[in-house]
Amino acid sequence: MPQQRKSEPDPRGAARHGTGRRLRGAVAHYLGTAIVSGRIAPGERLAGEIAHAAALDVSRSAYREAVQVLTAKGLVESRTKAGTRVLPRSRWNLLDPDVLAWAFSGEPDIGFVRDLFELRAIVEPAAARLAAERRDKDDLKAMKAAIAGMRRHTLGTDAGRAADRDFHDAILQATHNEALITLSASIAAAVGWTTQFKQRARALPRDPLPDHVRVHDAIVAGDGEAASAAMRLLVELALDDTQSSM
């Protein structure tokens, strides 16, 4: 079995200490990170069910369930007689929160990081504009609580980063646009992982809380133009911080 990286859970440990969903998740994470990192390249065939289960020291059913998880996320495809092969990157559901987690468990592709910020720059300013026009009392309460959490804990902590994700999620929820809301988990995951990534070697170069406060205040004021501009600036500055950390 390949040597484990510190960021990867060892499926053998899961086999000893857990069952069911936890074990399936550990095996899916191990295989998922191997695929997303390129250690198992597109077109390559995964080892046979029996051989791979034995190598990972897990049951065949746990291995099959993990492969089903990867299949649902577009990473692999299983065919009778042909076995299970890794699909081209263009087929992967790159916005799936688990796939994002696997991408950032090691050193993510710089181009992919840029792609995430380009997506955010397209979606989030427009969402902030709609939020300013459509938000209700519950939406504003959620944003205020998230800002308070970021201020209390800072983005250098797990709790602060969770509050940051809650803030961006609250904005998408405030659009009251079902299509946009379906992106909330993906956007929140992208925000969380890029924030954690840019702090991996050193502290954040500056405090991003004021950027979030400007977005919040514009939405509270019902100023769609100002909210969109503030969010656009927030994303641009976050990209600058991330690039500097690379």
Summary of the structure (lengths in Angstrom):
residues: 246
radius of gyration: 20.1
end to end distance: 30.6
largest distance: 61.5
contacts: 782
relative contact order: 0.11
helix: 67%
strand: 4%
